[in-house]
Amino acid sequence: MLKKWIKIPSEYNQKIKDLKTRELLSIKISDQDICVVIVDNELFAFSNYCPHGGALLSLGTCNLKGVISCPKHGYKFDCKTGKDLDNNGYHLKRQKIEKRAEDYWLFI
């Protein structure tokens, strides 16, 4: 399947605009569940499913350094790089996200 930029639906655009730093937001776009977070004034997006056990990462936490903690087993991931900080061999499936004018776009 070819990847392409997809405009995020308007109901999620407003939620992203209202998103607070380190708050995790789940959005559904093109049959994918994506988690969005703002860290250091930068927007990051990645699969909402933990690559270890499939838990929803949007139900986890994000600390000041941008470390996402899975709510099920506590696995930790760097939202900026997708790197598994527990060295268990897992990594986040990151997605490019950007703002264009007043809308957000996701590369999936």
C-alpha positions in Angstrom: 0.0 0.0 0.0 1.4 3.4 -1.0 1.7 6.0 1.7 0.1 9.4 1.3 -0.8 12.6 3.1 -4.3 12.5 4.5 -6.1 15.5 6.0 -7.2 14.8 9.5 -11.0 15.1 9.9 -12.2 18.4 11.3 -13.5 16.9 14.5 -10.0 15.8 15.4 -8.4 19.1 14.2 -10.0 21.0 17.0 -9.0 18.4 19.5 -5.4 18.6 18.4 -5.6 22.4 18.6 -6.9 22.1 22.2 -4.3 19.4 23.1 -2.3 20.2 26.2 1.4 19.4 26.4 2.0 15.7 27.2 -1.7 14.9 26.9 -2.3 11.8 24.8 -5.1 11.9 22.2 -6.5 9.0 20.2 -7.7 9.7 16.7 -9.0 7.3 14.1 -8.1 7.9 10.4 -8.2 5.6 7.4 -9.0 2.6 9.6 -5.9 3.3 11.8 -5.9 4.2 15.5 -3.3 6.9 16.0 -2.0 8.5 19.2 -1.0 12.2 19.1 1.0 14.1 21.7 2.7 17.5 22.0 6.2 17.5 23.6 8.6 20.5 23.6 6.1 22.4 21.4 6.3 19.7 18.7 3.5 17.4 17.6 4.2 13.6 17.4 2.0 10.8 16.1 2.3 7.0 16.3 0.3 3.9 16.3 -2.0 3.9 19.4 -1.2 0.2 20.0 1.7 -0.9 22.1 4.0 -3.0 20.0 4.4 -5.4 22.9 1.0 -6.3 24.1 -1.4 -4.2 22.0 -2.7 -1.9 24.8 -3.9 1.5 23.9 -1.0 3.9 24.5 -3.4 6.9 24.7 -4.5 5.4 28.0 -0.9 5.6 29.3 1.2 8.5 30.4 3.7 10.9 28.9 6.4 12.4 31.1 8.3 15.7 30.7 10.9 14.1 28.5 8.4 12.7 26.1 8.5 9.1 27.4 5.3 7.3 26.7 4.5 4.6 29.3 2.2 1.7 28.3 -0.8 1.3 30.7 -0.7 -2.5 30.5 2.9 -3.6 31.2 4.7 -0.2 31.7 6.9 -0.5 28.7 8.5 2.9 27.9 9.0 4.5 24.5 10.5 7.8 23.3 7.8 9.6 21.4 10.3 11.6 19.4 12.3 8.5 18.1 9.9 5.6 18.7 12.8 3.9 20.5 12.0 1.3 23.2 13.7 2.6 26.4 13.4 -0.8 28.1 15.6 -2.4 25.5 13.1 -5.2 24.8 13.3 -4.9 21.0 10.0 -3.1 20.4 9.6 0.3 18.8 6.7 2.7 18.2 5.3 2.9 14.6 5.7 6.6 14.2 3.7 8.7 11.7 4.6 12.0 10.2 2.1 14.8 11.2 2.1 18.4 10.2 0.0 21.5 10.3 -0.9 23.2 7.0 -2.8 26.4 7.3 -5.5 25.6 9.8 -5.6 21.8 9.2 -3.5 18.9 10.3 -2.3 16.2 7.9 -1.0 12.7 8.6 1.3 10.6 6.4 0.0 7.1 6.3 
